Amino acid sequence: MLELKKGDDILAAVGGINTIGEARDLIARKLDDENQKKLTPIKNEDALIKIANAITMCTPDSIFINSGSAADVQWIRDYSLGKGEEKKLAKDGHTIHFDLPQDQARLVNQTYYIINEGEKMSSLAKSVLRAEAIDYIKEFMPGIMTGKTMMIGFYSRGPVGAEAAIPAIEISSSGYVLHSAELLYRNCYSDFDAEAERVGLFYSNVHSEGNNTPEDVPNARIFMDRSWMTTFSTFCTYAGNTLLLKKGNHRFTVDYATYYQVEKQLSEHMFITGMTGPDGRKTFFAGAAPSGCGKTTTAMAGTDFVGDDLAQFWIDKGGVLRAINPEKGIFGIVEDVNREGDPYLMDCLRGDGTEVIWSNVLITDDVPHWIGNGETAPDKGVNFQGEWHKGKTDEAGNPIPMSHKNSRCTLLASEIENHATGLAEDPAGAPVKVITYSGRDADTMPPVWVARNSDEGVVIGASIVSKATATEIGATGVRRQPWANAPFIPGALSDYMRAQFTFFNSAKFSDKTRPVMAGLNYFLTHVDRGGSGTGLLGEKKDVKVWLGWLELFAHGDVKGIETAIGFLPEYDDLVPLFKSIDKEYPKALYDMQFALYIDKILDRIELQKEAYSKEEDIPGELYEVYAKQKVDLEQLKEKHGAIVTPDNL
């Protein structure tokens, strides 16, 4: 069990401010008249004490309160440009930010949960005891903003007033971080006190890049204090490590849902999007996929895109699953974003009128270029390593790519043509009917399959595997990625899994409202399915077919072929969906994609069972599903052989 406000509040321990009187005195001395006036509407005493402690610890030269006004947001843009964190590009509203070469992705080996003695943690999480974290912060954070301006913003992770929305404070010396926050999150300065009172808590985030040199990066730390819901980030600027409203606060929300909102809320690493079905019917999906595994592409394949990365869920009074996107913008990977697969996003990136922060792409003549954009690549320019030319190599002789694999674009989601802005900003949330789980799987699972019940659905999520991607420094190989949320689950996996089984089996759902739960896999290759060559069996635009079939299945318009792993689509139901995207769909390709490779699936089950056997108190439902699938698969193999085609079924 996670116990809140247990142990020393590190920010207070280092800052030394413990009472509201001390906090107000400090604020009166350190803020100029204009910024004191802007802070006056914030009455929440805990928030003011947090802010005062951050000031005494970091000792900035000046303090800027961001009220979210147009003038304040422009001040932040100008500050970032003046400081050199961003540079203007050719298109109006476009800027480029370069992270250090050593700081291009999540610093997984330097990211820790701050815990108390005896707390049970996920086996996939790195943790540090409170005393050790205090020692680090006492050594490296006092004075870290000397010579800099501290910027303070107040944000909501979700539409203000939504059941699952939680307010947060972002404190940083980086203009780029605050500029990104304004694009990605809803400024709730005027609603902060009311939201903090409604929810009963808020998150605090303190970041400083320090001198921002390569020599500093080994000392970089991203600390997340679970008990006090406070993050600390030092000596880095990559937004995944510094804009802790995102994955840092997502981790806190996972904790909060797991331990304090059982059967009430979930916090997931999922897109939210809507598909238009027959007669204009709207069906909303939420889907998990590890970073770099097609989540953004899937989200934007929908006709009513809501979010591409995170989702907060609850069950409403009518038994309907509801979801909000805690973000209002996207921090999207740009590699392989092109006209064919991402036309709406490309309109924003190459058109006029959209504010975009680019990071770590190639810049030539103040124009961004990136790998996989479908355009003619320039021969030279400036990228994350400095001056670049085609054929350039690093010190080890390895080719330096034109753009980093984790290059990003940050922009408002509402700028994208298929964004359902009204729904995305509605505190009532989107009514979700389909949940999907996917990873990077070259050889085992079919492109789409549907769980026969909620337990099987939870197990699909628990069984994701993925090839490591460029979003995490130091991560390699193929590995398990349970629910695609594994990097962001602080507590014991058994507790998180139990919360999943409880939520999706809730009696609050009716048979009509209980969501369909399915697996997706875009990464089957020819060579792994009896073909030749290493290419994929499908392409990006096929996503619309798999989602389109799930939309029909969820409403009972099509049936599935029942198998040991769940329901598979029938060939005749897929053909018209492929025609709708101007593709033929040969029966031979269907057979390659949807054949069950029994031995591979059995191996996958054993891999998962072995891994979960190392965890304590894993719910028995997981092993019951695996056991039933194993028996059914072995019977299929005995009857039809090691490769079972849909025709056999």
C-alpha positions in Angstrom: 0.0 0.0 0.0 1.3 3.5 -0.8 1.1 5.9 2.1 0.9 9.5 1.2 2.9 12.2 3.1 5.1 9.6 4.7 8.6 10.4 5.6 10.3 13.8 5.2 8.9 16.2 2.6 12.3 16.6 0.8 11.5 20.0 -0.6 10.7 21.3 2.9 13.7 19.5 4.4 16.1 21.2 2.0 14.2 24.5 1.6 13.6 25.0 5.3 10.1 26.6 5.0 7.5 24.9 7.1 4.7 27.4 7.8 2.5 29.6 5.7 3.8 32.7 7.5 7.4 31.8 6.6 6.3 31.2 3.0 4.5 34.5 2.7 7.5 36.4 4.2 9.9 34.8 1.7 7.6 35.5 -1.2 7.2 39.1 -0.2 11.0 39.5 -0.1 11.9 37.6 -3.3 9.1 38.5 -5.8 8.8 41.9 -7.4 5.6 43.8 -7.1 4.2 42.6 -10.5 4.8 38.9 -9.8 3.6 39.2 -6.2 0.4 40.6 -7.6 0.1 37.7 -10.0 0.6 35.2 -7.2 -2.0 36.8 -5.0 -5.0 34.7 -6.3 -3.2 31.5 -5.3 -4.4 31.0 -1.7 -3.6 27.3 -1.3 -1.2 27.2 1.6 0.5 23.9 0.7 1.2 25.3 -2.8 2.7 28.5 -1.4 4.9 26.6 1.0 6.1 24.4 -1.9 6.9 27.5 -4.0 8.7 29.2 -1.2 10.9 26.1 -0.6 11.8 25.8 -4.2 12.9 29.5 -4.2 15.0 29.1 -1.0 16.6 25.9 -2.4 17.3 27.0 -6.0 18.1 30.7 -5.2 17.1 32.2 -8.6 18.0 35.8 -9.4 14.3 36.5 -10.3 10.9 34.8 -10.3 8.3 34.9 -13.0 4.7 33.8 -12.3 3.0 32.6 -15.5 -0.7 33.5 -15.3 -1.4 32.0 -18.7 -2.2 35.4 -20.1 -1.2 36.1 -23.7 1.4 38.5 -22.5 2.9 36.0 -20.0 3.1 33.2 -22.6 4.8 35.6 -25.1 7.2 36.5 -22.3 8.1 32.8 -22.0 8.6 32.5 -25.7 10.9 35.5 -25.9 12.8 34.4 -22.8 13.5 31.0 -24.3 14.7 32.6 -27.6 16.8 35.2 -25.7 18.4 32.5 -23.6 19.3 30.5 -26.7 17.2 27.4 -25.7 15.2 27.9 -28.9 15.9 29.5 -32.3 13.4 30.8 -34.8 12.9 28.9 -38.0 11.6 30.0 -41.4 7.9 29.4 -40.7 6.2 31.9 -38.4 5.7 30.2 -35.0 8.3 27.4 -35.6 11.3 27.1 -33.4 14.1 24.6 -33.0 15.4 23.3 -29.6 18.5 21.0 -29.5 19.1 18.8 -26.4 22.6 17.8 -25.6 23.8 14.7 -27.5 23.9 12.8 -24.2 20.3 13.9 -23.3 18.2 12.8 -26.3 15.7 10.6 -24.6 14.4 9.4 -21.2 17.4 8.8 -18.9 16.1 5.5 -17.7 19.2 4.6 -15.7 19.1 8.0 -13.9 15.4 8.0 -13.1 14.4 6.9 -9.7 11.3 6.7 -7.4 12.0 8.0 -4.0 10.6 5.4 -1.5 10.4 4.7 2.2 11.8 1.6 3.9 9.7 -1.5 3.2 7.6 -0.2 0.3 6.9 -2.8 -2.4 7.9 -1.6 -5.8 7.6 -2.9 -9.4 10.5 -5.1 -10.3 10.8 -3.0 -13.4 11.3 0.2 -11.4 14.5 1.8 -10.1 14.2 3.3 -6.6 16.2 5.2 -4.1 15.6 5.5 -0.4 14.5 8.8 0.9 17.7 9.5 2.9 19.9 9.0 -0.2 17.7 11.2 -2.4 17.9 14.0 0.3 21.7 13.7 0.2 21.7 14.2 -3.6 19.3 17.1 -3.5 21.3 18.8 -0.7 24.5 18.4 -2.8 23.3 19.4 -6.2 20.1 21.6 -6.0 20.9 24.4 -3.6 21.8 27.4 -5.8 21.1 25.5 -9.1 19.1 28.5 -10.4 21.6 31.2 -9.4 21.9 33.6 -12.3 18.7 32.3 -13.8 15.0 33.1 -13.7 12.6 30.7 -12.0 9.3 30.3 -13.9 6.2 29.0 -12.1 3.1 27.8 -13.9 -0.2 26.2 -12.8 -1.6 23.5 -14.9 -4.4 20.9 -15.1 -3.8 17.4 -16.3 -7.1 17.1 -18.1 -10.0 19.5 -18.7 -10.7 21.5 -15.6 -13.5 19.8 -13.6 -13.2 16.4 -15.2 -13.5 13.6 -12.7 -10.0 12.3 -13.3 -8.2 15.6 -13.9 -5.5 16.6 -11.4 -3.8 20.0 -11.0 0.0 20.5 -10.9 2.6 23.2 -10.4 5.6 23.3 -12.9 8.7 25.1 -11.6 11.7 25.4 -14.0 14.5 27.7 -15.0 14.1 26.6 -18.7 12.0 28.7 -21.1 11.8 25.7 -23.4 10.2 23.6 -20.6 7.6 26.3 -19.8 6.9 27.0 -23.5 6.3 23.3 -24.0 4.0 23.2 -21.0 1.9 25.9 -22.5 1.4 23.8 -25.7 0.9 20.5 -23.9 -1.1 21.3 -20.8 -4.1 23.5 -19.8 -3.1 26.5 -17.8 -5.4 26.5 -14.8 -4.0 29.5 -12.9 -7.5 31.0 -12.3 -8.9 27.5 -11.3 -5.9 26.1 -9.4 -7.2 26.6 -5.9 -10.7 25.2 -6.7 -9.2 22.2 -8.5 -6.8 21.4 -5.7 -9.7 21.5 -3.2 -12.0 19.4 -5.5 -9.3 16.7 -6.0 -7.8 16.9 -2.6 -4.2 17.0 -3.9 -1.9 18.5 -6.5 1.5 17.6 -8.0 4.7 19.6 -7.7 7.6 19.6 -10.2 10.9 21.3 -9.8 13.4 21.3 -12.6 16.7 23.1 -13.5 19.0 22.4 -16.3 22.0 23.9 -14.4 24.8 24.9 -16.7 23.5 22.4 -19.4 26.9 20.9 -20.3 27.8 17.4 -21.3 29.9 17.2 -18.2 26.7 17.7 -16.1 24.7 14.9 -17.7 26.2 12.0 -15.6 25.0 13.9 -12.5 21.5 14.3 -14.0 18.7 12.8 -11.9 15.0 12.5 -12.3 13.5 11.8 -8.9 9.8 11.1 -8.2 8.7 11.3 -4.6 5.7 9.0 -4.5 4.6 9.9 -1.0 4.8 13.6 -1.5 3.9 13.6 -5.2 6.8 15.9 -6.0 9.4 15.5 -8.8 12.9 16.8 -9.0 14.9 17.0 -12.3 18.4 18.3 -12.8 21.1 18.8 -15.4 19.0 17.9 -18.5 16.5 19.5 -20.9 14.9 16.7 -22.9 11.2 17.2 -22.3 10.6 13.6 -21.3 13.0 14.2 -18.4 12.1 17.7 -17.6 8.5 18.5 -18.3 7.4 16.3 -15.5 3.8 17.1 -15.8 4.0 14.4 -18.5 5.5 11.0 -17.5 6.6 12.0 -13.9 3.0 13.1 -13.0 1.6 10.2 -15.0 3.5 7.8 -12.6 1.9 9.6 -9.6 -1.5 9.2 -11.2 -0.9 5.5 -11.8 -0.1 5.2 -8.1 -3.1 7.2 -7.1 -5.5 5.1 -9.2 -3.9 1.8 -8.1 -4.0 2.5 -4.4 -6.7 5.1 -3.8 -9.1 4.8 -6.7 -9.6 1.0 -7.1 -12.6 0.3 -9.4 -13.0 4.1 -9.8 -10.1 5.2 -12.1 -7.2 4.0 -14.2 -4.2 6.0 -15.5 -2.9 4.5 -18.8 -0.2 5.0 -21.4 -2.9 5.1 -24.2 -4.1 7.1 -27.2 -7.8 8.1 -27.4 -9.4 8.3 -30.9 -12.8 7.9 -32.6 -13.8 6.0 -35.7 -16.8 6.8 -37.8 -18.8 3.7 -38.6 -21.9 3.0 -40.7 -24.4 5.9 -40.9 -22.0 8.3 -39.2 -21.8 6.3 -35.9 -18.9 7.4 -33.7 -17.0 4.8 -31.7 -14.2 5.7 -29.4 -11.0 3.7 -28.8 -8.3 3.9 -26.3 -5.1 2.0 -27.0 -1.8 1.2 -25.3 1.5 0.9 -27.2 5.1 1.5 -26.0 6.7 4.7 -27.2 7.8 4.3 -30.8 5.4 1.5 -31.6 2.7 3.3 -33.6 0.5 4.9 -30.9 0.5 8.4 -32.5 -0.1 7.0 -35.9 -3.1 4.9 -34.6 -4.5 7.9 -32.8 -4.4 10.0 -35.9 -5.9 7.3 -38.1 -9.2 8.0 -36.4 -11.7 10.5 -37.6 -12.0 12.0 -34.2 -8.6 12.2 -32.6 -8.5 13.1 -28.9 -5.0 12.2 -27.6 -1.9 10.3 -28.7 -0.1 9.3 -25.4 -2.0 9.3 -22.1 -5.5 8.6 -20.9 -7.3 8.9 -17.6 -10.4 6.6 -17.2 -13.5 6.3 -15.0 -16.8 4.6 -15.1 -19.8 7.1 -15.2 -23.1 6.7 -13.4 -24.6 5.0 -16.5 -21.8 2.4 -16.6 -20.0 3.9 -19.6 -16.2 3.9 -19.6 -15.1 7.6 -19.9 -11.6 8.9 -20.8 -9.9 12.2 -20.9 -6.5 13.1 -22.3 -4.5 14.8 -19.6 -2.7 16.7 -22.3 -3.9 19.3 -24.8 -1.0 19.0 -27.2 1.3 16.4 -28.7 5.0 15.7 -28.1 5.3 13.4 -31.1 8.1 11.5 -32.6 8.6 12.7 -36.2 10.7 9.9 -37.7 8.6 8.3 -40.5 5.9 11.0 -40.2 5.0 11.6 -43.8 2.1 12.5 -46.2 1.2 8.9 -46.8 0.8 7.8 -43.2 0.1 11.1 -41.3 -1.5 13.6 -43.7 -3.2 15.7 -41.0 0.0 16.1 -38.9 2.0 16.9 -42.0 -0.4 19.7 -42.8 0.6 21.3 -39.5 4.3 20.6 -39.8 4.6 21.8 -43.4 1.7 24.2 -43.6 1.3 27.7 -42.1 -0.3 29.0 -39.0 0.7 26.3 -36.5 3.0 26.9 -33.6 5.6 24.1 -33.5 8.6 23.5 -31.3 11.0 21.1 -33.1 13.7 19.2 -31.3 16.8 17.3 -32.6 15.9 17.3 -36.3 18.2 18.5 -39.1 18.0 22.3 -39.9 18.9 23.6 -43.3 18.1 27.2 -44.3 15.9 27.4 -41.2 13.8 24.5 -42.4 13.5 21.2 -40.4 14.1 17.8 -42.1 13.8 14.3 -40.6 14.3 10.7 -41.5 11.3 9.1 -43.2 9.5 12.3 -44.2 9.0 11.2 -47.8 10.9 14.2 -49.1 14.3 14.7 -50.7 16.9 14.8 -48.0 19.5 17.6 -47.9 23.2 16.8 -48.0 24.1 19.0 -45.0 22.8 21.1 -42.2 22.9 21.4 -38.4 21.5 18.7 -36.2 21.7 17.4 -32.6 25.4 16.7 -33.1 26.3 20.1 -34.6 27.3 20.6 -38.2 26.2 17.6 -40.3 26.8 16.2 -43.8 25.8 13.1 -45.5 28.2 10.3 -44.5 29.4 11.9 -41.3 30.4 9.4 -38.6 30.9 9.6 -34.9 34.2 8.9 -33.0 33.5 5.2 -33.2 32.9 5.3 -36.9 29.2 4.9 -36.7 27.1 6.9 -39.2 25.4 9.9 -37.6 21.8 10.0 -38.9 20.3 13.2 -40.4 17.9 13.5 -37.5 17.8 11.7 -34.1 15.5 8.7 -34.0 13.7 10.4 -31.1 13.3 13.8 -32.8 10.1 15.4 -31.7 7.5 18.0 -32.6 5.4 19.8 -29.9 2.2 21.5 -31.0 -1.4 22.0 -29.9 -3.6 18.9 -30.8 -6.4 21.3 -31.8 -4.3 22.4 -34.8 -4.7 18.9 -36.3 -7.6 18.7 -38.7 -9.2 15.5 -37.3 -8.9 16.6 -33.7 -12.2 16.4 -31.8 -11.4 19.6 -29.9 -14.9 20.0 -28.4 -14.9 16.5 -27.0 -11.3 16.7 -25.9 -12.1 19.7 -23.8 -15.3 18.3 -22.4 -15.0 17.4 -18.7 -17.5 14.6 -19.3 -14.8 12.7 -21.3 -15.0 10.5 -24.4 -17.2 7.4 -24.2 -14.8 4.5 -24.8 -16.1 1.3 -26.3 -12.8 -0.4 -27.4 -9.5 -0.9 -25.6 -6.5 -2.1 -27.6 -3.0 -3.2 -26.7 0.0 -3.5 -29.0 3.8 -3.7 -29.2 6.5 -4.5 -31.8 6.0 -8.2 -32.6 7.7 -9.5 -35.7 6.7 -13.1 -35.6 4.0 -14.2 -33.1 0.6 -12.5 -32.8 -1.8 -11.6 -35.7 -2.7 -8.0 -36.7 -5.9 -7.9 -34.6 -7.7 -10.3 -32.2 -10.4 -9.7 -29.6 -10.5 -11.1 -26.0 -13.4 -13.4 -25.2 -13.9 -11.8 -21.8 -12.5 -9.1 -19.5 -9.9 -11.4 -17.9 -8.5 -12.3 -21.3 -8.5 -8.6 -22.2 -6.4 -7.7 -19.1 -4.0 -10.5 -19.9 -3.5 -9.2 -23.5 -2.4 -5.9 -21.9 -0.2 -7.8 -19.4 1.5 -9.7 -22.2 2.8 -6.9 -24.5 6.3 -7.4 -25.8 8.2 -4.8 -27.7 11.5 -4.1 -29.3 13.4 -1.3 -27.4 13.2 2.1 -29.2 15.1 5.3 -29.2 12.8 6.9 -26.6 14.9 5.4 -23.8 18.7 5.8 -23.5 20.4 2.6 -22.5 17.5 0.3 -23.5 18.2 -2.5 -26.0 16.7 -5.7 -27.3 13.2 -7.3 -27.2 11.6 -7.1 -23.9 8.3 -7.3 -22.0 6.3 -4.1 -21.8 3.2 -4.9 -19.7 0.3 -2.7 -20.6 2.9 -0.4 -22.3 2.7 1.3 -19.0 5.4 -0.8 -17.3 8.0 2.0 -17.3 5.5 4.2 -15.4 4.2 1.8 -12.8 5.8 2.7 -9.5 4.2 0.1 -7.1 4.2 -3.7 -7.2 3.0 -5.1 -10.6 0.7 -7.4 -8.7 -1.2 -4.4 -7.2 -1.5 -2.7 -10.6 -2.7 -5.9 -12.2 -5.3 -6.5 -9.5 -6.6 -3.0 -10.0 -6.9 -3.8 -13.8 -8.9 -7.1 -13.2 -11.1 -5.3 -10.7 -11.8 -2.3 -12.9 -12.6 -4.2 -16.2 -14.8 -6.7 -14.3 -16.7 -4.0 -12.5 -20.4 -4.6 -12.0 -20.8 -0.9 -12.9 -20.5 -2.0 -16.5 -23.5 -3.6 -18.2 -23.2 -6.2 -21.0 -23.8 -3.3 -23.5 -21.3 -0.9 -21.9 -18.4 -3.2 -21.0 -15.6 -2.4 -23.4 -14.3 -4.7 -26.1 -10.6 -5.5 -25.4 -8.3 -6.4 -28.2 -4.7 -6.9 -29.3 -3.1 -5.1 -32.3 0.2 -5.9 -34.0 1.5 -3.9 -37.0 4.9 -5.4 -37.1 4.6 -8.9 -38.6 7.3 -9.5 -41.2 7.3 -11.6 -44.4 10.3 -13.6 -43.3 8.6 -14.6 -40.0 5.4 -15.7 -41.8 6.8 -18.0 -44.4 7.6 -15.3 -47.0 10.8 -13.8 -48.2 12.4 -10.5 -47.3 12.5 -8.5 -44.1 9.7 -6.1 -44.9 6.5 -5.8 -43.0 3.4 -7.7 -44.0 1.3 -4.5 -43.8 1.7 -0.7 -44.1 0.7 2.3 -42.1 -2.7 2.9 -43.7 -3.8 -0.7 -42.8 -4.3 0.7 -39.3 -7.7 2.0 -40.5 -8.7 -1.5 -41.5 -8.0 -3.1 -38.2 -9.7 -0.3 -36.3 -12.6 -0.4 -38.7 -13.1 -4.1 -38.1 -13.0 -3.6 -34.4 -15.6 -0.8 -34.7 -17.9 -3.2 -36.5 -17.2 -6.0 -34.1 -17.9 -3.8 -31.1 -21.4 -3.1 -32.4 -22.2 -6.7 -33.4 -22.1 -5.9 -37.1 -19.5 -8.6 -37.8 -18.7 -11.8 -36.0 -15.2 -13.3 -35.3 -13.7 -16.7 -35.6 -13.3 -18.0 -32.1 -9.8 -19.3 -31.3 -7.7 -20.2 -28.3 -6.4 -16.6 -28.1 -9.7 -14.9 -28.9 -11.7 -13.8 -31.9 -10.1 -13.3 -35.3 -11.7 -11.4 -38.2 -13.2 -13.3 -41.1 -11.6 -12.7 -44.5 -14.8 -11.5 -46.2 -15.3 -8.8 -43.6 -11.8 -7.4 -44.2 -12.0 -7.2 -48.0 -14.4 -4.2 -48.2 -12.4 -2.4 -45.5 -9.3 -2.7 -47.5 -11.2 -1.5 -50.6 -12.1 1.6 -48.6 -8.4 2.5 -48.4 -7.9 1.6 -52.1 -6.1 -1.7 -51.5 -6.7 -5.3 -52.7 -6.4 -7.9 -50.0 -5.4 -11.3 -51.3 -6.6 -14.4 -49.4 -2.9 -15.6 -49.3 -1.9 -12.5 -47.3 -4.8 -12.9 -44.9 -3.7 -16.5 -44.3 -0.1 -15.4 -43.6 -1.3 -12.7 -41.2 -3.9 -14.6 -39.3 -2.4 -18.1 -39.1 -1.7 -19.2 -35.5 1.9 -20.2 -35.1 1.2 -22.4 -32.1 4.7 -23.0 -30.9 5.6 -19.3 -30.9 2.4 -18.4 -28.9 3.2 -21.2 -26.4 6.8 -19.9 -26.1 5.4 -16.4 -25.5 3.1 -17.7 -22.7 6.0 -19.5 -21.1 8.1 -16.3 -21.3 5.4 -14.3 -19.5 4.7 -17.0 -16.9 8.4 -17.2 -16.1 8.7 -13.5 -15.8 5.6 -13.1 -13.6 6.7 -16.0 -11.4 9.4 -13.6 -10.1 6.8 -11.2 -8.9 5.0 -11.6 -5.5 1.2 -11.9 -5.2 0.4 -11.9 -8.9 -3.4 -12.4 -9.2 -4.4 -16.0 -10.1 -6.6 -14.9 -13.0 -3.4 -14.3 -15.1 -2.3 -17.9 -14.7 -5.8 -19.3 -15.2 -6.0 -17.5 -18.6 -2.5 -18.7 -19.6 -3.3 -22.3 -18.5 -6.6 -22.4 -20.5 -4.9 -20.9 -23.6 -2.1 -23.4 -23.4 -4.4 -26.4 -23.2 -6.5 -25.1 -26.1 -3.4 -24.3 -28.2 -2.0 -27.8 -27.6 -5.2 -29.4 -28.7 -5.2 -27.3 -31.8 -1.7 -28.3 -32.6 -2.5 -32.0 -32.1 -5.5 -31.6 -34.5 -4.1 -29.3 -37.2 -0.3 -29.1 -36.8 2.0 -26.3 -35.6 0.6 -23.7 -38.0 -3.2 -23.3 -38.0 -4.8 -21.2 -40.6 -8.2 -19.6 -40.2 -9.7 -22.1 -42.7 -8.8 -24.9 -40.2 -10.9 -23.1 -37.6 
